[in-house]
């Protein structure tokens, strides 16, 4: 018996939050090509905005142009390398942009599987059967200490070092992304988000809002609104992808 195809629906909302003068988050997606990503830029002046938009442009360009026979993991690594090089060389050539970089979290669809791609502390969650699970692992100083057993999750939340990320696109000449390979079930819902969302909302609150069962655009808006109501201390981006039979 043939396996039923999975269709996808997606929506995104990005907001500068209540305390930042501009929005340095960027996102892009193409349902047709099965590519979805969120980037959270960093750097002085407009540098973060430039870094995140460069990353989105490069990754979307390469992944939406991938050939049918090229292995998906090869294309992902090529896209990440190109984005990293674009940001790194721009910052090397312009002293005002020196040190700029961006996180990246992405979903790339490969038939009934998806690759989750992650650099930095923007996150991918999966909601399956009303249960929320964080798929990506934060490349941050405190999360690495938690994984090593040197700090509790509660201590990490209070740490003055919680903003320090240990991996980003564009800050070094080379970067290695994490890749997670998952099978997709109809009904699965994926959330890509910047840390402006996860700093303000607990996983429990995110799960509650995603289980509300409205359309994907409304879910994105509800998450961003809740993060703003909780303080809105940073830029907030929410991109939701839902799998359907």
ROMARSE-282426 format. One record per atom (N, C-alpha, C, O): z, y, x. Coordinates in steps of 0.02 Angstrom, whole numbers, padded with zeros to 5 digits, always signed. Each point is the difference from the previous one (the first is absolute). Layout:
% residues N
ZYX
...
//
This chain:
% residues 245
+00000-00059+00042
+00000+00059-00042
+00000+00062+00044
+00038+00004+00048
-00080+00044-00064
-00005+00061+00041
+00062+00042-00007
+00029+00005-00054
-00008+00026+00109
+00058+00045-00001
-00021+00067-00030
-00050+00029+00019
+00090-00006-00067
-00016+00065-00032
+00006+00056+00051
+00044+00000+00044
-00089+00047-00051
+00002+00058+00045
+00057+00046-00019
+00021+00004-00057
+00004+00032+00106
+00051+00050-00012
-00033+00069+00001
-00037+00016+00046
+00052+00024-00097
-00023+00070-00002
+00059+00044+00018
+00058-00019-00007
-00074+00078+00031
+00054+00046+00020
-00006+00067-00035
-00055+00025-00014
+00112+00004+00000
+00006+00068-00026
+00042+00039+00049
+00045-00029+00031
-00058+00093-00022
+00040+00039+00048
+00006+00072-00023
-00042+00026-00037
+00095+00006+00062
+00011+00072-00012
+00046+00025+00055
+00035-00039+00031
-00035+00104-00021
+00044+00029+00051
+00021+00071-00020
-00037+00035-00034
+00097-00016+00055
+00025+00068-00009
+00033+00020+00066
+00039-00038+00028
-00055+00099-00004
+00031+00026+00061
+00027+00070-00015
-00032+00040-00034
+00091-00026+00060
+00034+00064-00015
+00036+00024+00063
+00026-00041+00039
-00023+00107-00029
+00032+00024+00061
+00077-00004-00003
+00033+00010+00050
-00006-00025-00110
+00072-00003-00006
+00029+00070-00011
-00037+00047-00012
+00102-00042+00015
+00034+00063-00017
+00019+00042+00060
+00020+00058-00008
-00025-00085+00068
+00026+00036+00058
-00050+00013+00055
+00013+00041+00044
-00071-00075-00045
-00049+00009+00052
-00053+00052-00021
-00019+00002-00058
-00004+00039+00105
-00049+00052-00018
-00069-00027-00014
-00039+00032-00035
+00022-00091+00063
-00067-00028-00011
+00006-00076-00004
+00053-00029+00013
-00108-00003-00032
-00001-00073-00007
-00038-00030+00058
-00060+00009+00007
+00095-00047+00035
-00031-00032+00059
-00016-00074-00014
-00023-00035+00045
+00034+00013-00107
-00021-00067-00020
-00074+00001-00019
-00025+00052-00023
-00009-00107+00033
-00069-00009-00023
-00008-00070-00028
+00037-00046+00020
-00083+00037-00066
-00014-00068-00024
-00075-00006-00014
-00035+00050-00006
+00013-00112+00000
-00070-00013-00018
-00004-00069-00030
+00040-00044+00018
-00087+00034-00062
-00011-00068-00024
-00070-00008-00030
-00031+00048-00023
+00007-00110+00023
-00063-00018-00032
+00011-00068-00032
+00004-00051+00035
+00000+00050-00101
+00007-00063-00036
-00061-00044+00013
+00006-00061+00008
-00065+00091-00006
-00062-00036+00012
+00001-00039+00065
-00022-00058+00003
+00049+00089+00050
+00001-00031+00066
+00067-00034+00016
+00006-00032+00053
+00043+00038-00097
+00064-00034+00010
+00040+00029+00058
+00030-00038+00038
-00029+00104-00032
+00037+00033+00054
+00046+00053-00030
-00022+00041-00040
+00085-00042+00060
+00050+00048-00025
+00046+00019+00057
+00023-00044+00036
-00010+00109-00026
+00046+00018+00055
+00036+00065-00012
-00023+00045-00035
+00082-00041+00066
+00043+00059-00001
+00020+00016+00072
+00019-00045+00037
-00023+00108-00018
+00020+00022+00067
+00048+00059-00007
-00008+00043-00043
+00057-00041+00087
+00050+00054+00001
-00002+00032+00070
+00024-00029+00049
-00053+00089-00046
-00010+00032+00065
+00061+00035+00027
+00047+00017-00037
-00047-00008+00103
+00056+00036+00032
-00027+00042+00057
-00052-00016+00030
+00088+00069-00016
-00021+00047+00053
+00010+00071-00024
+00004+00012-00060
+00000+00035+00107
+00011+00070-00018
-00058+00031-00036
-00056-00027+00000
+00068+00084-00032
-00050+00039-00036
-00038-00046-00048
+00031-00036-00039
-00098+00036+00042
-00040-00042-00046
-00018-00066+00032
-00041-00037-00027
+00071+00020+00085
-00021-00059+00038
+00007-00064-00039
-00043-00044+00002
+00099+00037-00039
+00011-00062-00039
-00053-00010-00053
-00022-00056-00012
+00004+00111-00020
-00052-00002-00052
-00067-00022+00030
-00037-00040-00030
+00021+00066+00090
-00062-00019+00034
+00001-00074+00019
-00049-00036-00010
+00106+00014+00038
+00005-00070+00022
-00008-00049-00059
-00037-00048+00005
+00072+00062-00060
-00003-00047-00057
-00069-00001-00032
-00025-00053-00019
-00008+00112+00014
-00066+00001-00031
-00053-00031+00046
-00047-00032-00025
+00054+00041+00091
-00045-00034+00047
+00006-00076-00007
-00050-00035+00000
+00111+00011-00005
+00011-00072-00006
-00031-00027-00063
-00034-00052+00001
+00044+00086-00057
-00029-00022-00063
-00077-00001+00005
-00032-00048-00021
+00004+00102+00048
-00074+00004+00005
-00029-00057+00042
-00048-00032-00020
+00078+00020+00078
-00026-00051+00046
+00008-00071-00029
-00047-00040+00001
+00106+00026-00027
+00013-00068-00026
-00043-00013-00062
-00029-00054-00006
+00023+00103-00038
-00043-00009-00060
-00073-00009+00021
-00035-00042-00028
+00013+00081+00076
-00071-00004+00023
-00016-00070+00025
-00052-00029-00017
+00096+00001+00058
-00015-00065+00031
+00011-00058-00049
-00040-00046-00003
+00095+00049-00036
+00014-00056-00044
-00046-00002-00061
-00016-00054-00024
-00007+00111+00000
-00047-00001-00057
-00070-00019+00024
-00043-00018-00041
+00030+00023+00106
-00065-00017+00027
-00003-00069+00031
-00050-00017+00032
+00102-00023-00042
+00002-00066+00033
-00054-00047-00028
-00014+00000-00060
-00013-00039+00105
-00051-00049-00020
+00031-00061-00032
+00059-00014+00011
-00098-00021-00051
+00026-00058-00037
+00021-00057+00046
+00043-00040-00019
-00072+00037+00078
+00015-00058+00044
+00052+00016+00054
+00026-00046+00031
-00010+00109-00021
+00049+00017+00053
+00070-00018-00023
+00021+00021-00054
+00017-00058+00094
+00068-00019-00019
+00042+00063-00015
-00001+00049+00037
+00038-00052-00093
+00036+00059-00023
+00050+00025+00052
+00009+00061+00008
+00025-00107+00027
+00049+00022+00049
-00033+00039+00058
+00029+00047+00026
-00089-00068-00007
-00036+00035+00053
-00016+00072-00021
+00006+00047+00039
-00027-00039-00102
-00017+00067-00025
+00062+00044-00003
-00003+00059+00016
+00058-00089-00038
+00063+00038-00003
+00019+00025+00069
+00016+00059+00008
-00017-00102+00042
+00019+00021+00068
-00048+00054+00026
+00021+00046+00036
-00085-00052-00053
-00049+00050+00021
+00015+00068-00033
-00005+00052+00031
+00023-00055-00095
+00015+00062-00037
+00063+00034+00027
+00001+00061+00007
+00050-00100+00007
+00062+00029+00026
-00012+00030+00070
+00024+00055+00014
-00062-00090+00027
-00015+00026+00068
-00040+00065-00004
+00013+00047+00038
-00060-00043-00085
-00041+00061-00007
+00041+00058-00024
-00007+00056+00025
+00052-00069-00074
+00043+00054-00026
+00048+00024+00055
+00011+00060+00008
+00017-00108+00029
+00046+00018+00054
-00035+00043+00052
+00028+00051+00023
-00088-00071-00004
-00039+00037+00050
-00018+00070-00024
+00003+00048+00038
-00022-00042-00102
-00019+00065-00028
+00059+00049+00003
-00009+00058+00018
+00068-00082-00036
+00059+00044+00000
+00023+00016+00071
+00014+00057+00017
-00011-00109+00024
+00024+00008+00069
-00045+00048+00039
+00025+00044+00036
-00091-00052-00041
-00045+00043+00038
+00002+00072-00026
-00005+00047+00039
+00012-00039-00105
+00006+00068-00027
+00063+00035+00026
-00002+00059+00017
+00057-00095-00014
+00062+00031+00024
-00002+00013+00076
+00030+00049+00024
-00065-00092+00013
-00007+00010+00072
-00042+00062+00016
+00011+00034+00050
-00059-00020-00094
-00046+00057+00011
+00024+00066-00029
-00032+00051+00012
+00086-00053-00049
+00025+00062-00031
+00076+00003+00008
+00036-00037-00034
-00012+00081+00079
+00072+00003+00014
+00043+00012-00062
+00057-00022-00004
-00085+00057-00046
+00038+00014-00061
+00013-00063-00040
+00047-00003-00040
-00088-00048+00050
+00006-00062-00037
+00033-00055+00040
+00004-00057-00022
+00019+00074+00082
+00028-00050+00045
+00058-00038-00033
+00046+00031-00028
-00048-00097+00033
+00054-00041-00027
-00006-00016-00074
+00044-00033-00028
-00098+00055-00004
-00006-00016-00071
-00014-00075-00010
-00025-00034+00045
+00043+00010-00103
-00011-00070-00016
+00008-00012-00074
+00013+00047-00038
-00020-00109+00018
+00008-00016-00071
+00020-00073-00008
-00018-00043+00040
+00055+00029-00093
+00011-00069-00021
-00062-00022-00037
-00043+00040-00018
+00038-00105+00005
-00053-00026-00042
+00024-00064-00033
+00029-00043+00033
-00040+00037-00098
+00011-00063-00034
-00061-00011-00046
-00021+00046-00035
-00006-00107+00037
-00064-00011-00034
-00002-00070-00030
+00032-00047+00024
-00071+00041-00078
-00017-00065-00029
-00076-00008+00007
-00038+00045-00017
+00017-00103+00042
-00071-00016+00005
-00010-00066-00038
+00029-00051+00018
-00070+00053-00069
-00012-00059-00043
-00051-00046+00033
-00053+00022+00023
+00070-00086-00022
-00046-00052+00026
+00000-00057-00050
+00036-00050+00008
-00078+00057-00060
-00004-00047-00056
+00069-00006-00033
+00027+00050-00024
+00002-00111+00022
+00065-00006-00034
+00059+00008+00048
+00056-00021-00015
-00070+00051+00072
+00053+00015+00048
-00002+00075+00016
-00051+00033-00010
+00106-00008+00034
+00000+00069+00025
+00032+00001+00069
+00044-00040+00015
-00067+00087+00027
+00034+00015+00063
+00040+00065-00011
-00027+00049-00025
+00090-00051+00044
+00040+00060+00002
+00002+00022+00073
+00017-00039+00044
-00035+00102-00032
-00005+00027+00068
+00052+00056+00006
+00005+00042-00044
+00034-00043+00098
+00056+00047+00004
+00011+00026+00071
+00004-00039+00048
+00000+00105-00042
+00021+00033+00062
+00048+00056-00020
-00020+00045-00036
+00083-00049+00058
+00048+00053-00018
+00046-00021-00055
+00013-00060-00010
+00013+00110-00028
+00050-00016-00051
-00021+00014-00072
+00042+00002-00045
-00108+00009+00034
-00024-00001-00069
-00001-00073-00021
-00011-00045+00041
+00022+00032-00106
+00014-00069-00020
-00050-00028-00051
-00033+00037-00037
+00029-00104+00037
-00033-00037-00053
+00051-00045-00034
+00036-00038+00033
-00032+00044-00099
+00041-00044-00041
-00046-00041-00046
-00055+00021-00017
+00079-00080-00002
-00033-00039-00052
+00049-00013-00057
+00056-00021+00011
-00079+00035-00072
+00038-00018-00060
-00033-00061-00030
-00058+00003-00022
+00094-00059+00021
-00026-00062-00030
+00054-00028-00046
+00057-00008+00020
-00076-00007-00082
+00047-00027-00049
+00063+00044-00005
+00056-00025-00001
-00067+00090-00001
+00054+00050-00009
+00048+00005+00059
+00054+00029-00005
-00074-00058+00062
+00043+00002+00060
-00036+00038+00055
-00058-00015+00017
+00092+00064+00012
-00029+00042+00053
+00017-00028+00069
+00058-00018+00013
-00108+00015+00030
+00011-00024+00069
-00036+00047+00048
-00058+00017-00010
+00093+00003+00063
-00032+00040+00052
-00039-00047+00046
+00028-00047+00028
-00094+00059-00022
-00042-00043+00041
-00003+00025+00072
+00010-00039+00047
-00024+00103-00038
-00005+00028+00068
+00070+00006+00032
+00050+00001-00035
-00049+00004+00100
+00062+00012+00037
-00005+00068+00033
-00049+00015+00034
+00100+00027-00044
-00001+00067+00029
+00002-00003+00075
+00039-00037+00030
-00083+00077+00002
+00003+00009+00072
+00043+00062+00013
-00025+00054+00018
+00090-00062-00029
+00046+00055+00011
+00059-00025+00041
+00017-00059+00001
+00015+00106+00034
+00055-00018+00045
+00056-00035-00038
+00025-00052+00022
-00006+00079-00080
+00056-00030-00036
-00018-00068-00030
+00042-00045+00000
-00103+00038-00026
-00018-00065-00028
-00005-00054+00053
+00017-00058-00013
-00039+00077+00073
-00001-00050+00054
+00071-00020+00020
+00012-00057+00018
+00035+00105-00021
+00070-00016+00015
+00029-00046-00054
+00038-00046+00015
-00058+00057-00078
+00023-00043-00055
-00027-00071+00010
+00037-00049-00008
-00101+00044+00025
-00031-00067+00010
+00032-00038+00058
+00004-00061+00000
+00020+00099+00050
+00034-00031+00058
+00074-00014-00014
+00034-00029+00042
-00010+00049-00100
+00070-00011-00018
+00048+00050+00032
+00061-00012+00001
-00087+00067+00026
+00042+00049+00034
+00023+00056-00046
+00040+00042+00019
-00065-00042-00081
+00017+00052-00048
-00008-00029-00069
-00045-00041-00012
+00087+00061-00035
-00008-00024-00069
-00050+00045-00036
-00014+00056+00022
-00012-00080-00079
-00047+00040-00040
+00034+00064-00023
-00032+00053-00003
+00096-00057-00015
+00037+00059-00023
+00008+00051+00057
-00007+00060-00011
+00020-00084+00071
+00005+00044+00058
-00067+00033+00015
-00003+00059+00019
-00051-00097-00027
-00068+00027+00012
-00015+00058-00047
-00031+00049+00020
+00052-00055-00083
-00012+00053-00049
+00035+00065+00019
-00025+00054-00015
+00082-00060+00048
+00039+00060+00018
-00015+00026+00070
+00022+00054+00019
-00060-00093+00020
-00010+00017+00070
-00039+00065+00010
-00049+00013-00035
+00072+00030+00082
-00039+00060+00016
-00067-00016+00034
-00042+00044+00006
+00033-00107+00015
-00062-00020+00034
-00050-00033-00048
-00050-00028+00022
+00063+00032-00088
-00043-00036-00047
-00071+00028-00003
-00045-00034-00025
+00034+00095+00050
-00067+00029+00001
-00042-00023+00060
-00060+00013+00002
+00091-00047+00046
-00036-00017+00062
-00043-00063-00011
+00026-00054-00013
-00092+00063+00017
-00043-00059-00006
-00023-00023+00069
-00008+00040+00046
-00003-00105-00039
-00014-00029+00065
-00074-00017+00009
-00020-00022+00054
-00020+00031-00106
-00071-00014+00005
-00036+00047-00048
+00021+00010-00057
-00076+00020+00080
-00040+00044-00043
-00071+00000+00025
-00014-00018+00057
-00032+00038-00100
-00070+00009+00020
-00008+00066+00036
+00023+00052-00025
-00055-00053+00083
-00019+00062+00033
+00047+00027+00052
-00017+00048+00036
+00077-00076-00030
+00048+00026+00049
-00008-00032+00069
+00023+00027+00050
-00056-00084-00047
-00015-00035+00062
-00074-00019+00000
-00033+00002-00052
+00007-00020+00111
-00072-00016+00003
-00017-00065-00036
-00058-00010-00019
+00108-00033+00009
-00012-00062-00037
+00059-00013-00047
+00057+00021+00013
-00071-00056-00068
+00054-00017-00047
-00017-00068-00030
-00058-00018-00009
+00110-00021-00006
-00009-00066-00031
+00030+00001-00070
+00060+00013-00008
-00101-00026-00043
+00027-00002-00068
+00032-00068-00015
-00016-00049+00033
+00061+00047-00082
+00022-00063-00029
-00049-00019-00055
-00024+00043-00037
+00008-00108+00032
-00042-00025-00054
+00037-00055-00037
+00028-00046+00031
-00028+00050-00097
+00030-00051-00043
-00055-00026-00046
-00037+00039-00031
+00032-00105+00025
-00053-00032-00039
+00033-00031-00062
+00042-00045+00007
-00062+00067-00067
+00032-00023-00061
-00052-00025-00050
-00055+00027-00005
+00074-00079-00032
-00040-00020-00058
+00018+00045-00059
+00058+00020-00007
-00107-00006-00034
+00012+00045-00057
-00001-00041-00065
-00042-00044-00009
+00091+00059-00035
+00001-00028-00067
-00015+00055-00050
+00023+00056+00009
-00061-00071-00062
-00009+00051-00052
+00069+00023-00026
+00045-00040-00011
-00039+00106+00003
+00065+00028-00020
+00037+00030+00059
+00045+00041-00010
-00063-00060+00072
+00032+00031+00059
-00014+00075+00000
-00054+00023-00016
+00105+00013+00035
-00007+00073+00007
+00023+00019+00070
+00054-00019+00021
-00095+00057+00014
+00016+00022+00068
+00011+00075+00000
-00037+00038-00032
+00088-00017+00068
+00015+00071+00009
-00005+00017+00074
+00033-00030+00041
-00076+00079-00025
-00001+00030+00066
+00032+00069-00006
-00016+00038-00045
+00061-00021+00091
+00035+00064-00007
+00023+00027+00067
+00011-00038+00048
-00005+00104-00045
+00029+00033+00059
+00076+00000-00006
+00027-00014-00053
+00007+00029+00108
+00073-00004-00001
+00032+00056-00041
+00061-00001-00012
-00100+00050-00010
+00026+00050-00046
+00022-00030-00066
+00042+00027-00035
-00071-00085+00018
+00019-00036-00060
+00061-00044+00014
+00049+00002-00038
-00052-00041+00092
+00053-00049+00012
+00065+00031+00026
+00053-00031-00003
-00057+00093+00029
+00062+00035+00020
+00040+00021-00061
+00062+00004+00002
-00097+00010-00057
+00033+00027-00060
+00017-00054-00051
+00048+00007-00038
-00087-00062+00036
+00010-00051-00051
+00017-00067+00031
-00032-00022+00048
+00083-00011-00075
+00017-00067+00023
-00053-00050-00024
-00039+00015-00045
+00038-00073+00078
-00047-00052-00022
+00012-00018-00073
-00047-00014-00037
+00111+00014+00016
+00017-00016-00070
-00031+00050-00048
-00025-00019-00053
+00028+00083+00071
-00029+00052-00044
-00076-00006-00002
-00031+00008-00053
+00000-00022+00111
-00073-00009+00002
-00019-00059-00044
-00048+00004-00038
+00084-00058+00044
-00014-00060-00041
+00005+00017-00075
-00043-00020-00039
+00095+00056+00021
+00010+00019-00071
-00060+00041-00026
-00024-00013-00055
+00001+00061+00095
-00056+00042-00022
-00065-00039-00004
-00041+00011-00044
+00031-00057+00091
-00062-00040+00000
+00000-00051-00057
-00054-00020-00024
+00113-00002+00003
+00005-00049-00054
-00007+00033-00069
-00001-00035-00051
-00005+00101+00049
-00003+00035-00064
-00064-00018-00039
-00002+00008-00061
-00049-00032+00097
-00059-00028-00033
-00052+00049-00025
-00043-00018-00040
+00046+00081+00063
-00052+00048-00020
-00062-00009+00045
-00001-00044+00043
-00050+00087-00052
-00059-00007+00041
+00014+00023+00072
+00050+00034+00012
-00094-00052+00034
+00014+00011+00071
+00006+00075+00017
+00041+00018+00042
-00081+00024-00074
+00004+00072+00014
+00069+00027-00022
+00030+00040+00036
-00007-00061-00094
+00065+00022-00024
+00057-00025+00044
+00048+00035+00012
-00055-00097+00013
+00052-00027+00045
+00004+00042+00064
+00055+00016+00024
-00113+00001+00004
-00001+00042+00061
+00036+00067-00014
+00041+00022+00039
-00059+00009-00095
+00029+00065-00017
+00076-00006-00011
+00037+00044+00020
-00015-00099-00052
+00071-00009-00012
+00040-00008+00065
+00055+00027+00006
-00084-00064+00042
+00033-00009+00064
+00007+00067+00037
+00054+00016+00026
-00107+00023-00024
+00001+00064+00035
+00049+00048-00035
+00037+00036+00034
-00038-00035-00100
+00046+00043-00037
+00072-00019+00014
+00043+00044+00010
-00028-00109-00009
+00068-00023+00013
+00023+00019+00070
+00057+00020+00011
-00103-00026+00039
+00017+00019+00069
+00013+00075+00005
+00046+00021+00035
-00085+00018-00070
+00013+00073-00001
+00066+00016-00034
+00037+00044+00023
-00022-00078-00078
+00063+00012-00035
+00061-00021+00042
+00054+00027-00007
-00066-00075+00053
+00055-00024+00043
+00009+00045+00062
+00046-00011+00039
-00089+00061-00031
+00007+00046+00057
-00066+00024+00027
-00006+00058+00020
-00045-00101-00019
-00066+00020+00023
+00000+00029+00070
-00033+00051+00012
+00070-00083+00034
+00008+00028+00066
-00060-00005+00046
+00000+00031+00053
-00050-00069-00072
-00059-00010+00042
-00061-00006-00045
+00006-00004-00061
-00065+00003+00092
-00061-00014-00038
+00006-00070-00031
+00029-00045+00030
-00058+00036-00089
+00007-00063-00037
-00069-00024-00021
-00037+00036-00033
+00020-00097+00052
-00063-00030-00021
+00012-00071-00026
+00036-00039+00031
-00066+00025-00089
+00005-00065-00032
-00070-00023-00019
-00036+00035-00036
+00016-00093+00061
-00066-00029-00017
+00014-00070-00027
+00030-00042+00035
-00053+00028-00095
+00014-00064-00032
-00066-00037-00012
-00049+00028-00022
+00051-00093+00039
-00058-00045-00010
+00024-00059-00043
+00048-00034+00018
-00082+00023-00073
+00020-00056-00044
-00057-00051-00003
-00058+00018-00010
+00076-00082+00018
-00048-00055-00004
-00001-00028-00070
+00052-00011-00031
-00113+00001+00004
-00007-00028-00067
-00053-00054+00001
-00046+00002+00041
+00053-00051-00087
-00049-00055-00004
-00065+00028-00026
-00049-00037-00008
//
